[in-house]
Amino acid sequence: MSVNSTHAETLGLHAGQRVDPATNSVAVPIYQTTSYQFDSTEHAANLFALKELGNIYTRIMNPTCAVLEERMAAIDGGVAALALASGQAASAVAIQNISQTGDNIVSSTDLYGGTWNLFANTLKTMGIEVRFVDPEDPEAFANATDKKTRGYYAETLPNPKLQVFPIEEVAAVGQRFGVPLIMDNTACPVVCKPFDHGAAVTVYSTTKYVGGHGNSIGGVIVDSGKFDWEAHGDRFPLLTQPDPSYHGAVWTEAAKPLGPIAYILKARVTLLRDLGSCMSPFNAFLFIQGLETLALRMRAHSDNAAKVAEWLQTQNKVTGVIYPGLMKGLYRRRADKYLTYGYGALVGFELEGGKDSGRRFIDALKMFYHVANIGDARSLAIHPASTTHSQLTPEDQEATGVTEGYVRLSIGLEHIDDILADLDQALSNA
């Protein structure tokens, strides 16, 4: 990038590519192709042998997706990224890239319901154990760590609890054992920079704020390039020992001519190659459009959400408001430390009438959309106990912070007066 900047507002517009090298187009073109012509047999052989990087097949690499990847890496302060078909794919690949049968990861209990199910059930069928610990005590991660632990996993701003995760503290625990911290930063892109606090990898559902308009499904993994995989080689054989699926390549060695990208390189040329969960070029194009306004939108989202949270506190039918900017003590200190660009767009609250009140409130909304999503430019609402977290047991729901009367709001970009008016009339019917 010819524009030298660390600011998300600028990086979202200029990082990765300013002019398309083939056409001089300022807007990133959609390279809607499956495959690419090789210059020669030698060129083809070099690409397949990773002697040089280039396009082979869109399942592995695509010019439109590449711009999105570079732009996301720049915004997060990482060295490389990998675009995937969904946020769920990003979470799964982030773990599978360093874990195999018999291994384990340690995860915060405060997770999105889909991630919880992936970790508690689907990964188990693959022989990967996930050990859940309460993030209130960072040392819980240490207590759950053994020789087979390959990573720590957490959400920066987990819903529904919205209690900011202690990134720096858990990353420090990981440094003692040689375990990387993987942060799902979906709920607060730009707002939080996990790499500044010791995280090794970030994952995103780009479906949410990155895209911002509810029109595309996607995910991204970003590699900080700061974790020393070689120094802890015994813990990461998938990166430091010969890979039989790629002519015995040792990824920490193979990546050295390219930079500190062993983690993301392996994910691209093995898991993306074999599992095929690639992002479509058209979706990548739409996410690039979203990145251009992401920083501005996150500021506006946060401003509106703060006003909603303050207003909810004054309502008789609301027994509690869950919002980082209203928390006290430790949780407020963490919010102020890690959320440096606002407190995000998510607001939760408890209704005194429990599940029935929650359902009546949702059904009474007129402007808010009732959808299983967050991060849209539009305001969204959902009752997690009967939807996103309904497949969890009552015990697991409690562990993730879901109660029967809990309502989650994703505050959009509408005028604040209209947002509050819709909430007011819905509460009157709750």
SEFI-68604 format. One record per residue (C-alpha): x, y, z; residue in one letter; residue number from 0. Coordinates in pm, 1 decimal, always signed. Last residue first. Layout:
! SEFI-68604
        px        py        pz  res    n
         X         Y         Z    A  NUM
...
END
This chain:
! SEFI-68604
        px        py        pz  res    n
   -4426.3    -704.6   +2681.5    A  429
   -4680.5    -480.8   +2508.7    N  428
   -4561.5    -148.5   +2653.5    S  427
   -4207.8    -269.2   +2595.1    L  426
   -4276.5    -290.2   +2221.1    A  425
   -4401.6     +70.5   +2211.3    Q  424
   -4091.2    +196.6   +2387.6    D  423
   -3846.0     -10.3   +2183.9    L  422
   -3992.3    +127.8   +1862.0    D  421
   -3976.0    +485.9   +1988.5    A  420
   -3619.0    +438.8   +2111.3    L  419
   -3496.7    +331.5   +1768.9    I  418
   -3687.0    +610.0   +1594.6    D  417
   -3537.9    +876.8   +1821.8    D  416
   -3190.8    +726.0   +1775.5    I  415
   -3201.6    +777.6   +1399.7    H  414
   -3133.9    +445.3   +1229.1    E  413
   -2779.0    +309.7   +1226.7    L  412
   -2831.0     -22.4   +1396.8    G  411
   -2836.6    -156.4   +1750.8    I  410
   -2798.9    -531.0   +1784.6    S  409
   -3039.9    -612.9   +2064.0    L  408
   -3045.1    -926.9   +2275.4    R  407
   -3340.2   -1014.2   +2496.2    V  406
   -3305.6   -1216.8   +2818.4    Y  405
   -3618.0   -1326.8   +3003.5    G  404
   -3554.0   -1700.0   +2982.0    E  403
   -3187.9   -1667.0   +3076.6    T  402
   -2879.5   -1698.7   +2856.1    V  401
   -2544.3   -1635.5   +3022.7    G  400
   -2330.3   -1899.3   +2847.1    T  399
   -2322.2   -2120.0   +3156.5    A  398
   -2697.8   -2076.5   +3206.4    E  397
   -2766.6   -2194.7   +2854.2    Q  396
   -2533.1   -2489.4   +2912.0    D  395
   -2730.4   -2592.3   +3220.3    E  394
   -3062.5   -2550.9   +3042.3    P  393
   -2925.0   -2773.5   +2763.9    T  392
   -2827.4   -2601.7   +2442.3    L  391
   -3034.4   -2632.9   +2126.9    Q  390
   -3238.9   -2323.9   +2219.5    S  389
   -2933.0   -2096.7   +2225.6    H  388
   -2993.5   -1909.6   +1900.0    T  387
   -3373.1   -1937.8   +1919.8    T  386
   -3600.6   -1980.2   +2223.0    S  385
   -3347.6   -1882.6   +2489.2    A  384
   -3185.6   -1627.5   +2253.5    P  383
   -3485.0   -1388.8   +2218.1    H  382
   -3383.6   -1177.6   +1921.2    I  381
   -3355.1    -816.6   +1807.5    A  380
   -3204.6    -632.9   +1511.0    L  379
   -3145.8    -268.2   +1421.8    S  378
   -3042.5    -215.1   +1060.1    R  377
   -2682.1    -157.3    +953.8    A  376
   -2640.8    -525.2   +1040.2    D  375
   -2392.4    -643.6   +1298.3    G  374
   -2591.4    -917.7   +1461.8    I  373
   -2786.2   -1212.1   +1322.0    N  372
   -3064.7   -1456.1   +1390.7    A  371
   -3342.5   -1221.8   +1280.5    V  370
   -3635.7   -1029.3   +1428.0    H  369
   -3591.5    -694.2   +1253.0    Y  368
   -3640.5    -378.2   +1456.9    F  367
   -3889.1    -136.9   +1303.1    M  366
   -4218.8    -283.2   +1424.6    K  365
   -4141.3    -470.1   +1746.4    L  364
   -4445.3    -626.6   +1914.9    A  363
   -4349.1    -989.2   +1842.6    D  362
   -4010.6    -941.6   +2010.1    I  361
   -4166.2    -791.1   +2323.3    F  360
   -4430.3   -1062.1   +2345.2    R  359
   -4159.6   -1330.3   +2318.7    R  358
   -3949.5   -1178.4   +2593.9    G  357
   -4253.8   -1129.8   +2814.5    S  356
   -4342.6   -1498.1   +2779.4    D  355
   -3984.1   -1606.8   +2846.8    K  354
   -3940.4   -1410.0   +3170.2    G  353
   -4191.5   -1148.6   +3290.2    G  352
   -3936.4    -917.5   +3451.9    E  351
   -3755.6    -855.4   +3125.6    L  350
   -3377.8    -878.9   +3119.7    E  349
   -3163.2    -670.2   +2890.0    F  348
   -2887.9    -707.1   +2634.4    G  347
   -2717.5    -441.7   +2426.7    V  346
   -2479.1    -505.9   +2138.3    L  345
   -2343.7    -219.0   +1928.3    A  344
   -1989.8    -184.8   +2058.1    G  343
   -1841.6     -13.5   +2361.2    Y  342
   -1659.6    +260.9   +2171.9    G  341
   -1326.2    +281.3   +1991.1    Y  340
   -1087.6    +171.4   +2264.0    T  339
   -1265.6    -142.0   +2374.3    L  338
    -978.7    -326.6   +2544.8    Y  337
    -891.0    -116.9   +2848.4    K  336
   -1223.6     +61.2   +2901.4    D  335
   -1415.1    -265.3   +2875.0    A  334
   -1168.5    -437.3   +3106.4    R  333
   -1207.3    -161.9   +3366.1    R  332
   -1585.5    -184.3   +3332.9    R  331
   -1573.5    -558.7   +3390.8    Y  330
   -1347.8    -524.2   +3693.1    L  329
   -1563.4    -271.1   +3873.1    G  328
   -1892.3    -164.7   +3720.5    K  327
   -2077.9    -230.0   +3399.2    M  326
   -2273.4     +39.4   +3218.4    L  325
   -2039.3     +84.7   +2920.9    G  324
   -2010.6    -290.5   +2869.4    P  323
   -2388.6    -337.4   +2827.9    Y  322
   -2623.9    -577.7   +3001.2    I  321
   -2932.6    -401.0   +3134.7    V  320
   -3135.8    -543.5   +3422.7    G  319
   -3490.4    -565.8   +3552.2    T  318
   -3657.1    -396.7   +3256.2    V  317
   -4032.8    -361.3   +3299.2    K  316
   -3991.6     -27.8   +3481.0    N  315
   -3781.3    +139.1   +3210.8    Q  314
   -3510.0    +388.9   +3313.8    T  313
   -3215.7    +155.2   +3256.3    Q  312
   -3343.8     +93.4   +2905.6    L  311
   -3273.0    +456.1   +2818.8    W  310
   -2907.9    +436.3   +2919.1    E  309
   -2861.1    +118.8   +2715.4    A  308
   -3030.3    +272.7   +2411.5    V  307
   -2809.7    +582.8   +2428.5    K  306
   -2492.6    +372.3   +2448.5    A  305
   -2614.0    +159.4   +2157.8    A  304
   -2661.6    +464.3   +1935.1    N  303
   -2306.4    +586.9   +1992.1    D  302
   -2160.5    +238.7   +1948.1    S  301
   -2333.8    +181.0   +1615.7    H  300
   -2218.3    +524.1   +1493.1    A  299
   -1854.7    +452.8   +1585.8    R  298
   -1874.0    +103.3   +1436.7    M  297
   -2020.3    +246.2   +1117.6    R  296
   -1735.0    +490.6   +1067.2    L  295
   -1473.1    +220.4   +1118.6    A  294
   -1652.3     -23.3    +888.4    L  293
   -1711.8    +219.9    +600.7    T  292
   -1463.3     +88.0    +344.6    E  291
   -1466.3    -254.2    +508.4    L  290
   -1823.4    -309.7    +393.5    G  289
   -1732.3    -260.0     +29.7    Q  288
   -1454.4    -515.4     +75.9    I  287
   -1713.5    -749.3    +225.2    F  286
   -1923.4    -716.2     -89.6    L  285
   -1626.3    -802.5    -311.7    F  284
   -1542.7   -1102.3     -92.3    A  283
   -1901.9   -1220.8    -134.8    N  282
   -1860.2   -1201.1    -511.7    F  281
   -1528.4   -1385.6    -497.9    P  280
   -1693.2   -1675.8    -311.1    S  279
   -1534.4   -1766.0     +21.0    M  278
   -1371.9   -2107.1     +47.6    C  277
   -1480.5   -2397.1    +267.7    S  276
   -1311.2   -2655.9     +45.5    G  275
   -1224.1   -2914.1    +308.3    L  274
    -905.2   -3040.2    +143.8    D  273
    -753.2   -2729.2     -14.4    R  272
    -883.1   -2498.8    +258.7    L  271
    -740.4   -2738.2    +517.0    L  270
    -404.8   -2800.9    +347.0    T  269
    -281.9   -2507.3    +137.7    V  268
    -468.7   -2228.0    +315.3    R  267
    -449.2   -2342.5    +677.4    A  266
     -82.2   -2428.9    +631.1    K  265
      -6.2   -2081.6    +499.7    L  264
    -207.9   -1917.2    +780.2    I  263
      -2.1   -2083.0   +1053.3    Y  262
    +336.6   -2061.5    +882.7    A  261
    +297.0   -1690.3    +805.9    I  260
    +607.8   -1537.5    +963.5    P  259
    +749.2   -1428.1    +623.7    G  258
    +749.2   -1571.6    +271.6    L  257
   +1099.8   -1719.0    +262.4    P  256
   +1035.0   -1864.7    +610.6    K  255
    +701.3   -2029.3    +527.8    A  254
    +839.3   -2365.3    +419.2    A  253
   +1039.9   -2399.1    +740.4    E  252
    +752.3   -2345.6    +986.1    T  251
    +535.4   -2549.0    +752.0    W  250
    +750.3   -2859.6    +739.9    V  249
    +664.8   -3003.0    +398.4    A  248
    +667.8   -3382.2    +372.1    G  247
    +542.7   -3387.7     +14.6    H  246
    +225.1   -3198.2    +109.9    Y  245
     -20.6   -3446.0    +265.3    S  244
    +262.1   -3622.3    +450.2    P  243
    +329.3   -3305.9    +652.4    D  242
    +677.9   -3318.9    +801.1    P  241
    +692.9   -3191.7   +1160.6    Q  240
    +681.0   -2831.6   +1285.6    T  239
    +333.7   -2711.6   +1188.4    L  238
    +116.2   -3017.2   +1252.1    L  237
    +359.2   -3116.1   +1528.4    P  236
    +255.0   -2814.4   +1736.5    F  235
    +322.1   -2885.0   +2105.8    R  234
    +662.3   -3041.5   +2041.9    D  233
    +759.4   -2740.9   +1831.7    G  232
    +714.6   -2483.1   +2104.3    H  231
    +994.3   -2249.7   +1995.7    A  230
    +907.9   -2335.1   +1636.3    E  229
    +552.9   -2198.8   +1666.0    W  228
    +673.7   -1856.5   +1779.6    D  227
    +353.8   -1648.9   +1791.2    F  226
    +390.4   -1299.1   +1646.2    K  225
    +271.9   -1349.7   +1288.4    G  224
     -62.3   -1199.9   +1392.3    S  223
    -253.3   -1444.4   +1172.3    D  222
    -604.9   -1335.7   +1072.1    V  221
    -885.7   -1585.9   +1009.1    I  220
   -1183.3   -1462.3    +806.8    V  219
   -1548.7   -1559.0    +771.0    G  218
   -1833.6   -1526.6    +525.1    G  217
   -2206.8   -1510.0    +463.8    I  216
   -2340.7   -1222.9    +254.4    S  215
   -2630.7    -976.0    +238.3    N  214
   -2690.1    -859.1    +595.0    G  213
   -2559.1    -508.7    +538.0    H  212
   -2260.7    -473.2    +767.4    G  211
   -2013.3    -681.1    +576.0    G  210
   -1746.1    -632.3    +840.9    V  209
   -2012.0    -590.6   +1108.4    Y  208
   -2167.0    -937.3   +1081.5    K  207
   -2128.2   -1182.4    +794.7    T  206
   -1754.1   -1123.8    +827.2    T  205
   -1771.8   -1384.0   +1103.1    S  204
   -1431.8   -1315.3   +1236.3    Y  203
   -1130.7   -1497.3   +1372.8    V  202
    -821.5   -1354.2   +1538.3    T  201
    -488.4   -1529.1   +1595.2    V  200
    -193.4   -1484.5   +1832.3    A  199
    -349.6   -1267.8   +2103.9    A  198
    -101.1   -1066.9   +2310.7    G  197
    -278.7    -740.8   +2390.4    H  196
    -205.0    -537.8   +2077.5    D  195
    -300.4    -845.5   +1875.1    F  194
    -653.1    -825.0   +2020.1    P  193
    -725.9    -485.6   +1857.7    K  192
   -1072.1    -386.9   +1983.8    C  191
   -1325.7    -138.6   +1844.0    V  190
   -1187.3    -194.4   +1492.3    V  189
   -1387.4    -519.4   +1480.2    P  188
   -1603.2    -558.7   +1791.2    C  187
   -1858.8    -837.9   +1779.5    A  186
   -1662.0   -1064.6   +1547.6    T  185
   -1337.3   -1056.7   +1746.9    N  184
   -1315.1   -1432.2   +1803.8    D  183
    -977.6   -1449.0   +1974.6    M  182
    -728.7   -1735.6   +1943.2    I  181
    -468.9   -1738.2   +2223.0    L  180
    -157.6   -1939.1   +2145.5    P  179
     -14.2   -2196.3   +2392.0    V  178
    +358.6   -2200.3   +2475.7    G  177
    +294.9   -2284.1   +2840.4    F  176
    +398.7   -1960.3   +3008.6    R  175
    +303.1   -1761.4   +2698.1    Q  174
     -49.3   -1899.1   +2722.1    G  173
     -91.7   -1758.7   +3071.4    V  172
     +21.0   -1419.8   +2936.4    A  171
    -239.3   -1446.2   +2659.0    A  170
    -495.6   -1514.2   +2931.7    V  169
    -408.7   -1191.2   +3115.2    E  168
    -381.6    -977.8   +2803.3    E  167
    -715.1   -1089.2   +2662.7    I  166
    -927.1   -1062.6   +2976.9    P  165
   -1262.4   -1112.0   +2792.9    F  164
   -1508.7    -825.6   +2789.9    V  163
   -1834.3    -909.0   +2964.1    Q  162
   -2111.4    -883.4   +2703.6    L  161
   -2298.6   -1168.9   +2879.4    K  160
   -2509.0   -1258.0   +2575.4    P  159
   -2295.8   -1238.6   +2379.1    N  158
   -1923.6   -1252.8   +2406.9    P  157
   -1717.0    -938.3   +2354.3    L  156
   -1363.6   -1056.6   +2285.0    T  155
   -1472.4   -1415.1   +2226.4    E  154
   -1243.7   -1689.3   +2353.2    A  153
   -1013.9   -1974.5   +2250.2    Y  152
    -694.3   -2113.0   +2401.3    Y  151
    -476.1   -2341.6   +2192.0    G  150
    -298.5   -2672.2   +2138.9    R  149
    -338.4   -2843.8   +2474.0    T  148
    -196.2   -3197.6   +2451.5    K  147
     +83.0   -3141.3   +2704.6    K  146
    -167.4   -3015.6   +2963.4    D  145
    -369.8   -2700.5   +3025.1    T  144
    -692.3   -2690.6   +3228.6    A  143
    -531.6   -2530.7   +3534.7    N  142
    -360.7   -2269.5   +3317.7    A  141
    -689.4   -2167.5   +3157.2    F  140
    -851.1   -2144.2   +3500.8    A  139
    -568.9   -1902.9   +3586.3    E  138
    -754.6   -1638.3   +3386.0    P  137
   -1032.6   -1640.8   +3649.8    D  136
   -1352.1   -1472.1   +3530.0    E  135
   -1306.1   -1661.8   +3203.5    P  134
   -1494.2   -1966.2   +3339.2    D  133
   -1349.5   -2275.6   +3175.0    V  132
   -1460.0   -2511.6   +2898.5    F  131
   -1229.5   -2792.0   +2790.9    R  130
   -1269.4   -2874.0   +2422.2    V  129
   -1158.0   -3221.2   +2318.8    E  128
   -1063.0   -3292.0   +1958.5    I  127
   -1141.4   -3649.1   +1851.4    G  126
   -1334.9   -3552.5   +1540.0    M  125
   -1666.6   -3643.1   +1705.1    T  124
   -1567.0   -3410.4   +1990.5    K  123
   -1519.9   -3128.7   +1740.5    L  122
   -1889.1   -3162.7   +1652.5    T  121
   -2027.1   -3176.8   +2006.4    N  120
   -1896.8   -2932.6   +2265.7    A  119
   -1687.5   -2716.7   +2034.7    F  118
   -1926.4   -2683.1   +1743.0    L  117
   -2222.8   -2656.3   +1981.8    N  116
   -2052.9   -2378.8   +2177.8    W  115
   -1961.4   -2200.7   +1854.6    T  114
   -2323.7   -2204.9   +1743.7    G  113
   -2440.1   -2076.4   +2083.0    G  112
   -2205.6   -1777.7   +2078.1    Y  111
   -1958.0   -1821.2   +2360.5    L  110
   -1887.4   -1732.9   +2721.9    D  109
   -1762.3   -2069.4   +2848.3    T  108
   -1407.3   -1969.4   +2756.7    S  107
   -1218.5   -2235.4   +2569.9    S  106
    -927.0   -2466.8   +2636.8    V  105
    -813.5   -2671.8   +2339.2    I  104
    -748.8   -3043.8   +2325.4    N  103
    -554.0   -3302.8   +2129.1    D  102
    -628.8   -3673.9   +2095.6    G  101
    -732.3   -3654.4   +1731.2    T  100
    -582.9   -3346.4   +1567.9    Q   99
    -523.7   -2982.1   +1651.3    S   98
    -320.0   -2696.6   +1498.6    I   97
    -515.3   -2612.8   +1182.1    N   96
    -825.1   -2782.7   +1318.7    Q   95
    -873.8   -2500.3   +1569.8    I   94
    -861.1   -2203.7   +1331.1    A   93
   -1038.9   -2417.9   +1071.3    V   92
   -1341.0   -2465.2   +1297.8    A   91
   -1368.7   -2099.7   +1401.4    S   90
   -1327.8   -1975.2   +1042.9    A   89
   -1579.1   -2230.4    +911.0    A   88
   -1829.9   -2109.3   +1167.7    Q   87
   -1765.8   -1751.4   +1057.0    G   86
   -1856.2   -1852.0    +705.2    S   85
   -1717.6   -1941.4    +361.1    A   84
   -1356.3   -1859.2    +438.9    L   83
   -1105.6   -1580.7    +377.8    A   82
    -753.9   -1639.3    +509.5    L   81
    -536.3   -1367.4    +657.4    A   80
    -175.4   -1253.3    +666.1    A   79
     +71.4   -1045.5    +866.4    V   78
    -152.7    -901.1   +1137.4    G   77
    -219.3    -545.6   +1255.8    G   76
    -596.3    -602.4   +1271.0    D   75
    -674.4    -344.8   +1000.4    I   74
    -382.5    -464.0    +787.0    A   73
    -482.3    -830.1    +810.9    A   72
    -839.2    -744.6    +711.7    M   71
    -716.0    -547.8    +410.4    R   70
    -478.9    -822.4    +301.0    E   69
    -751.1   -1085.7    +324.3    E   68
   -1007.7    -871.8    +143.3    L   67
    -755.7    -804.0    -132.8    V   66
    -678.9   -1176.5    -159.4    A   65
   -1048.6   -1265.2    -185.8    C   64
   -1069.2   -1058.5    -502.2    T   63
    -748.2   -1210.5    -642.8    P   62
    -851.5   -1571.6    -561.3    N   61
    -673.0   -1844.1    -368.6    M   60
    -737.7   -2198.2    -249.5    I   59
   -1085.4   -2284.1    -380.1    R   58
   -1016.8   -2029.6    -651.9    T   57
    -762.6   -2257.0    -820.3    Y   56
    -395.1   -2200.7    -895.8    I   55
    -327.3   -1835.4    -821.7    N   54
     +17.1   -1734.1    -713.3    G   53
    +288.4   -1784.4    -456.0    L   52
    +634.1   -1903.8    -551.9    E   51
    +838.7   -2207.5    -457.5    K   50
    +515.2   -2333.1    -303.6    L   49
    +558.2   -2671.7    -479.5    A   48
    +223.2   -2633.2    -656.6    F   47
    +317.1   -2284.3    -768.9    L   46
    +663.7   -2388.9    -882.8    N   45
    +522.7   -2679.6   -1082.6    A   44
    +277.1   -2453.0   -1261.7    A   43
    +548.4   -2201.1   -1349.6    H   42
    +773.9   -2480.3   -1476.3    E   41
    +490.0   -2617.5   -1687.8    T   40
    +451.1   -2271.5   -1836.1    S   39
    +270.1   -1941.6   -1787.4    D   38
     -15.2   -2111.9   -1602.9    F   37
    -373.5   -2009.2   -1687.0    Q   36
    -595.9   -1959.1   -1384.3    Y   35
    -896.6   -2143.6   -1243.5    S   34
   -1246.3   -2110.9   -1100.1    T   33
   -1327.7   -1759.9   -1210.1    T   32
   -1539.1   -1474.1   -1082.2    Q   31
   -1258.3   -1224.3   -1035.5    Y   30
   -1474.7    -945.7    -898.9    I   29
   -1282.9    -623.7    -953.0    P   28
   -1157.9    -406.0    -664.9    V   27
   -1277.9     -51.9    -731.3    A   26
    -993.1    +170.0    -851.0    V   25
    -964.6     -13.5   -1182.5    S   24
    -617.0      +5.6   -1333.3    N   23
    -712.1    -301.4   -1543.6    T   22
    -465.3    -580.2   -1468.0    A   21
    -286.8    -429.6   -1168.1    P   20
    -613.2    -333.0    -994.8    D   19
    -538.9      -3.1    -825.2    V   18
    -527.1     +74.6    -454.8    R   17
    -483.2    -281.5    -330.5    Q   16
    -434.3    -452.1      +3.7    G   15
    -498.0    -151.0    +222.9    A   14
    -660.5    +160.1     +75.0    H   13
   -1018.2    +214.0    +189.6    L   12
   -1040.6     +10.5    +509.9    G   11
    -680.9    +105.4    +585.0    L   10
    -773.3    +474.0    +597.7    T    9
   -1060.7    +450.9    +847.8    E    8
    -875.2    +175.0   +1034.7    A    7
    -581.4    +403.3   +1110.0    H    6
    -231.3    +255.6   +1098.3    T    5
    -130.7    +448.9    +788.7    S    4
    +122.3    +458.1    +505.0    N    3
     -57.2    +507.3    +173.8    V    2
    +145.5    +335.5    -100.5    S    1
      +0.0      +0.0      +0.0    M    0
END
